[in-house]
Amino acid sequence: MLPNFKDIEIYFGCRRVAGKSDFHQPKDIRKKWFIRYNFLVEGEYQRFKVKGGINKFHSVETRFQEAKLLKDSMEFLLTNGYTPIGNVIQSLEMASSDPAEIVRQMPIIEGLKWAFEKHSPHIAPKTRTDYNGILLNVYKAITELNYSKLTVDGFKKAHLRVVMDHLKEKNNLSNNRYNAYIEYIKGVYKSFMQFDVFDVSPIATFERLKELEAKSFETLTSDERLQVYVHLAKVHPDFLIYFLLIYHTALRPKELVSLQISNYHEDSASFVIEAGETVNLLGETHSKTKTQKRRYVAIPPEAMELLQSMNLKQFPNDYFIFSTGFKPGSLNIDRKRATEIWHREVITKLKINKKMYGVKHLGIDDKLENDTSIDAIQSQAGHTTKEMTKRYSKKLKEVYQKEINKKSKGFLEE
């Protein structure tokens, strides 16, 4: 009898990964990595691929470790009866007078796959990738706990609690990550509700764990600021302008690579993004900003000088401010290009192991120290609440303390 699957391997591009010896060129991480295997369908092997979120890692070594974990998880699931095809589910639905009851009687893993197939068209590609990675871990935990024979209807909140406790201990999940798993699973259960499998979700009241106060990204010290500035000015001055604009404007990297010259208003020293403005990125449409209203972003004097040095007036209005090579151009680039440059030039060459996004936090801290109000920073950063702005600052309590000390009067002072 033929085995259900064979030849499960890690690939990048068209090349199979045999071991660490394959990692000899940094360009390897620019190719899409995936797990490939052959699965038996109606007497013949068909090829399947799984990415599971591994391509979001920008270090070859880290991606290799994540790919190995994904390969092991897939091999475990396939060995224990997991099937990558959904046409069996579809045929069951067509043959049943009560499709919802058919779903309720499915084994829980098959049911979650069905629900995710219904849910996935409504979510962004990156989110879909995150869902895949999380659900594979959930499937594996269900199998390890011998819950895989439970039906969708028989899988209760208590079972999910055991599954989550198992994942938390085995995968060393933080409370924040644990809660993220719960939100993703609840998202899948929305499909059960939409298709009348349940009137009330059995996990709707699943308890979240208390999260630690969000930590701001570690920011650059004074010495590190100088090192980064001097190095980038020498090796990639165009990228330096992009980096400094994040610091000055508090724009998100994704927003910054989406800005076109039409958004740049030199006379008012601001970027203006209209409500509903979109951009095409890698064949998919994305909003230029998270907010649903017209967005005004002030451009401080140093940032204005940087933009003026780019001579943007000589380019068409529909050109992106930062295109290929972080110069003005007609192509919208993936924000990951910036992360890759930062990792290569700052983390690897300068040995400064801090994230590029920390410069946004640094800019907010510096503005607070210069007596900029929380309201002004909230507007600039596009935050929906002041609490979100406060979470970005490492120095807010220090600034408040200085303000209290400065403005406090003596007991007998009038």
HUTACOR-V831750 format. One record per residue. N is the residue number from 1. RES is the residue in three letters. SS is DSSP state (h for helix, s for strand, l for the rest). D_FIRST is the distance of its C-alpha to the first C-alpha in Angstrom with 1 decimal. Layout:
# HUTACOR-V831750
n=(N	N)
res=(RES	RES)
ss=(SS	SS)
d_first=(D_FIRST	D_FIRST)
This chain:
# HUTACOR-V831750
n=(1	2	3	4	5	6	7	8	9	10	11	12	13	14	15	16	17	18	19	20	21	22	23	24	25	26	27	28	29	30	31	32	33	34	35	36	37	38	39	40	41	42	43	44	45	46	47	48	49	50	51	52	53	54	55	56	57	58	59	60	61	62	63	64	65	66	67	68	69	70	71	72	73	74	75	76	77	78	79	80	81	82	83	84	85	86	87	88	89	90	91	92	93	94	95	96	97	98	99	100	101	102	103	104	105	106	107	108	109	110	111	112	113	114	115	116	117	118	119	120	121	122	123	124	125	126	127	128	129	130	131	132	133	134	135	136	137	138	139	140	141	142	143	144	145	146	147	148	149	150	151	152	153	154	155	156	157	158	159	160	161	162	163	164	165	166	167	168	169	170	171	172	173	174	175	176	177	178	179	180	181	182	183	184	185	186	187	188	189	190	191	192	193	194	195	196	197	198	199	200	201	202	203	204	205	206	207	208	209	210	211	212	213	214	215	216	217	218	219	220	221	222	223	224	225	226	227	228	229	230	231	232	233	234	235	236	237	238	239	240	241	242	243	244	245	246	247	248	249	250	251	252	253	254	255	256	257	258	259	260	261	262	263	264	265	266	267	268	269	270	271	272	273	274	275	276	277	278	279	280	281	282	283	284	285	286	287	288	289	290	291	292	293	294	295	296	297	298	299	300	301	302	303	304	305	306	307	308	309	310	311	312	313	314	315	316	317	318	319	320	321	322	323	324	325	326	327	328	329	330	331	332	333	334	335	336	337	338	339	340	341	342	343	344	345	346	347	348	349	350	351	352	353	354	355	356	357	358	359	360	361	362	363	364	365	366	367	368	369	370	371	372	373	374	375	376	377	378	379	380	381	382	383	384	385	386	387	388	389	390	391	392	393	394	395	396	397	398	399	400	401	402	403	404	405	406	407	408	409	410	411	412	413	414)
res=(MET	LEU	PRO	ASN	PHE	LYS	ASP	ILE	GLU	ILE	TYR	PHE	GLY	CYS	ARG	ARG	VAL	ALA	GLY	LYS	SER	ASP	PHE	HIS	GLN	PRO	LYS	ASP	ILE	ARG	LYS	LYS	TRP	PHE	ILE	ARG	TYR	ASN	PHE	LEU	VAL	GLU	GLY	GLU	TYR	GLN	ARG	PHE	LYS	VAL	LYS	GLY	GLY	ILE	ASN	LYS	PHE	HIS	SER	VAL	GLU	THR	ARG	PHE	GLN	GLU	ALA	LYS	LEU	LEU	LYS	ASP	SER	MET	GLU	PHE	LEU	LEU	THR	ASN	GLY	TYR	THR	PRO	ILE	GLY	ASN	VAL	ILE	GLN	SER	LEU	GLU	MET	ALA	SER	SER	ASP	PRO	ALA	GLU	ILE	VAL	ARG	GLN	MET	PRO	ILE	ILE	GLU	GLY	LEU	LYS	TRP	ALA	PHE	GLU	LYS	HIS	SER	PRO	HIS	ILE	ALA	PRO	LYS	THR	ARG	THR	ASP	TYR	ASN	GLY	ILE	LEU	LEU	ASN	VAL	TYR	LYS	ALA	ILE	THR	GLU	LEU	ASN	TYR	SER	LYS	LEU	THR	VAL	ASP	GLY	PHE	LYS	LYS	ALA	HIS	LEU	ARG	VAL	VAL	MET	ASP	HIS	LEU	LYS	GLU	LYS	ASN	ASN	LEU	SER	ASN	ASN	ARG	TYR	ASN	ALA	TYR	ILE	GLU	TYR	ILE	LYS	GLY	VAL	TYR	LYS	SER	PHE	MET	GLN	PHE	ASP	VAL	PHE	ASP	VAL	SER	PRO	ILE	ALA	THR	PHE	GLU	ARG	LEU	LYS	GLU	LEU	GLU	ALA	LYS	SER	PHE	GLU	THR	LEU	THR	SER	ASP	GLU	ARG	LEU	GLN	VAL	TYR	VAL	HIS	LEU	ALA	LYS	VAL	HIS	PRO	ASP	PHE	LEU	ILE	TYR	PHE	LEU	LEU	ILE	TYR	HIS	THR	ALA	LEU	ARG	PRO	LYS	GLU	LEU	VAL	SER	LEU	GLN	ILE	SER	ASN	TYR	HIS	GLU	ASP	SER	ALA	SER	PHE	VAL	ILE	GLU	ALA	GLY	GLU	THR	VAL	ASN	LEU	LEU	GLY	GLU	THR	HIS	SER	LYS	THR	LYS	THR	GLN	LYS	ARG	ARG	TYR	VAL	ALA	ILE	PRO	PRO	GLU	ALA	MET	GLU	LEU	LEU	GLN	SER	MET	ASN	LEU	LYS	GLN	PHE	PRO	ASN	ASP	TYR	PHE	ILE	PHE	SER	THR	GLY	PHE	LYS	PRO	GLY	SER	LEU	ASN	ILE	ASP	ARG	LYS	ARG	ALA	THR	GLU	ILE	TRP	HIS	ARG	GLU	VAL	ILE	THR	LYS	LEU	LYS	ILE	ASN	LYS	LYS	MET	TYR	GLY	VAL	LYS	HIS	LEU	GLY	ILE	ASP	ASP	LYS	LEU	GLU	ASN	ASP	THR	SER	ILE	ASP	ALA	ILE	GLN	SER	GLN	ALA	GLY	HIS	THR	THR	LYS	GLU	MET	THR	LYS	ARG	TYR	SER	LYS	LYS	LEU	LYS	GLU	VAL	TYR	GLN	LYS	GLU	ILE	ASN	LYS	LYS	SER	LYS	GLY	PHE	LEU	GLU	GLU)
ss=(l	l	l	l	s	s	s	s	s	s	s	s	l	l	s	s	l	l	l	h	h	h	l	l	l	h	h	h	h	h	l	l	s	s	s	s	s	s	s	s	s	l	l	s	s	s	s	s	s	s	l	l	l	h	h	h	l	l	l	h	h	h	h	h	h	h	h	h	h	h	h	h	h	h	h	h	h	h	h	l	l	l	l	l	l	l	h	h	h	h	h	h	h	h	h	l	l	l	h	h	h	h	h	h	l	l	s	h	h	h	h	h	h	h	h	h	h	h	h	h	l	l	l	l	h	h	h	h	h	h	h	h	h	h	h	h	h	h	h	h	h	h	h	h	l	l	l	l	l	l	s	l	l	l	l	l	h	h	h	h	h	h	h	h	h	h	h	h	h	h	h	l	l	l	h	h	h	h	h	h	h	h	h	h	h	h	h	h	h	h	h	h	h	h	l	l	l	l	l	l	l	l	l	l	l	l	l	l	l	l	l	l	l	l	l	l	l	l	l	l	l	h	h	h	h	h	h	h	h	h	h	h	h	h	h	l	h	h	h	h	h	h	h	h	h	h	h	h	h	l	l	l	h	h	h	h	h	h	l	s	h	h	h	s	s	l	l	l	l	s	s	s	s	l	l	l	l	s	s	s	s	l	l	s	s	s	s	l	l	l	l	l	l	l	s	s	s	s	l	l	h	h	h	h	h	h	h	h	l	l	l	h	h	h	l	l	l	l	l	s	l	l	l	h	h	h	l	l	s	l	l	l	l	l	l	h	h	h	h	h	h	h	h	h	h	h	h	h	h	l	l	l	l	l	l	l	l	h	h	h	h	h	h	h	h	h	h	h	h	l	l	l	l	h	h	h	h	h	h	h	h	l	l	l	l	h	h	h	h	h	h	h	l	l	l	h	h	h	h	h	h	h	h	h	h	h	h	l	l	l	l	l	l	l)
d_first=(0.0	3.8	6.5	9.2	11.7	13.0	16.5	18.7	22.2	25.9	27.8	31.4	32.3	30.1	30.1	27.4	29.0	28.5	31.1	34.8	36.0	35.0	37.6	40.7	42.1	43.0	41.9	38.3	38.8	40.1	36.7	34.2	31.5	28.1	24.6	22.1	18.3	15.5	13.7	11.1	13.4	12.9	10.2	12.3	13.2	16.7	19.1	20.8	23.9	25.6	29.2	30.0	33.7	33.5	35.8	38.7	39.2	41.7	41.3	38.7	38.2	37.9	35.5	33.3	33.3	32.5	29.7	28.2	28.5	26.9	23.9	23.6	23.9	21.3	18.8	19.7	19.5	16.1	14.7	16.5	15.4	17.9	17.3	19.7	20.1	22.9	22.6	21.1	24.3	26.4	25.2	25.8	29.3	30.1	29.1	31.2	34.9	35.1	33.0	34.5	33.3	29.7	30.0	31.6	28.6	26.0	24.5	27.0	24.9	23.9	27.6	28.9	26.8	28.3	31.7	31.6	30.6	33.7	35.8	34.9	36.9	40.0	39.9	40.8	38.1	39.0	38.8	35.4	34.2	35.7	34.0	30.5	31.1	32.6	29.9	27.1	29.1	29.6	25.9	25.2	28.1	27.1	23.7	25.5	27.9	25.4	26.9	23.8	23.7	27.3	28.2	30.4	33.2	32.6	32.5	36.2	38.6	38.4	34.7	35.4	38.1	35.8	33.4	36.3	37.8	34.5	34.3	38.0	37.8	34.6	35.4	39.2	40.0	43.7	45.2	45.5	41.8	40.9	43.1	41.5	38.0	39.7	41.3	38.0	36.2	39.3	39.0	35.5	36.8	39.5	36.9	36.3	40.0	40.4	38.0	39.5	36.6	39.3	43.1	43.6	41.1	40.2	40.5	43.6	45.8	43.4	45.8	46.1	47.1	50.5	50.3	52.5	55.2	53.9	54.8	56.3	54.9	56.7	59.3	61.0	64.0	67.2	66.4	62.9	64.2	66.5	63.8	61.4	64.2	65.5	62.1	60.9	64.3	63.9	60.3	59.4	62.6	60.9	58.2	61.0	62.6	59.4	59.1	62.8	62.5	59.9	62.4	65.3	63.8	61.0	58.8	55.1	53.4	51.5	54.8	56.6	54.2	54.5	58.3	60.0	63.5	64.5	63.8	66.4	69.9	72.2	75.4	74.1	72.1	69.0	65.5	65.2	61.9	62.1	60.1	56.9	57.0	53.6	52.1	49.1	46.9	43.9	43.9	44.2	47.4	48.7	52.0	54.4	55.3	54.0	57.3	58.0	61.6	63.6	63.2	66.2	65.6	68.7	68.7	70.9	73.4	71.5	68.4	70.7	72.0	68.4	67.6	70.9	70.2	67.1	69.5	67.3	70.0	69.3	65.8	64.8	64.5	60.8	59.9	58.1	60.2	57.4	55.1	53.7	55.2	56.8	59.4	60.3	58.1	56.4	52.8	51.7	49.8	47.2	48.9	46.3	48.3	51.1	48.8	47.6	51.2	52.3	49.5	50.3	54.1	54.9	52.1	51.2	54.5	57.0	54.9	55.8	52.7	53.7	52.1	53.9	54.0	56.3	59.1	59.2	59.8	62.4	64.2	64.4	65.7	68.4	69.4	69.9	72.0	74.1	74.8	72.6	72.0	68.6	69.2	69.6	66.5	64.4	65.5	64.9	61.4	60.3	59.6	59.6	61.2	63.5	61.1	58.6	61.3	62.3	58.8	59.0	62.1	62.4	66.2	67.0	68.3	70.4	71.9	72.7	74.3	76.5	77.5	78.6	80.5	82.2	83.2	84.2	87.9	89.9	90.7	94.4	93.8	94.7)
